Amino acid sequence: AQTVTQSQPEMSVQEAETVTLSCTYDTSESNYYLFWYKQPPSRQMILVIRQEAYKQQNATENRFSVNFQKAAKSFSLKISDSQLGDTAMYFCAFMKGPGGGADGLTFGKGTHLIIQP
Amino acid sequence: DAGITQSPRHKVTETGTPVTLRCHQTENHRYMYWYRQDPGHGLRLIHYSYGVKDTDKGEVSDGYSVSRSKTEDFLLTLESATSSQTSVYFCATRALDEQYFGPGTRLTVT
């Protein structure tokens, strides 16, 4: 079984600052995907960024980037130039890769990120 | 976004009553999932389906059953609701290596 650990229950930064959210995971799988989801107060689950384990290059989506360290089983999310709209719960999630069947996502417990004006 | 709707969006029910939550998708995705979200736990998988009439248990399946008679519909049933099943329930579908989530159902068991 897989486990995902987010060690920061809550973080608070000033608008325009850069913030890094931590995530570690444990798995015996060699092929898998990692995700960061954002959940604003509306409750909707929004995919922020994804990483395929076989890719060494870190994924980037506009102001969001990841630092994927496969050997260390670490997958942190960096938000640059943070904005008030980034205030939300952020969940790190793991999914088995192709051939892993229909298994769902394994989530961490989340980090509540607050962007202060 | 995948067209995923959940009904009802909010429900209050009494302990011991049966409850069915419905998930409907318009994308013809094969895989569907039910998760529950509780404070301090993130989202946890209850049941999933890999095709019509094909379902399996997830991490927290006790007290829940599911059915999938059509590709587009995945039902979650609480046979006899308990207060510990007060939660927000999310349905999701999967296409290739991404999951798409519905808007969630807030269920309160009093």
Interface residues (C-beta under 8 A of the other chain):
Chain A: V4 Y33 R43 Q44 M45 L47 R50 E52 F91 M95 G97 P98 G101 A102 D103 G104 L105 T106 F107 G108 K109 G110
Chain B: Y31 Y33 Y35 G40 H41 G42 L43 R44 L45 Y48 S49 Y50 D56 G58 V88 F90 A92 R94 D97 E98 Q99 F101 P103 G104
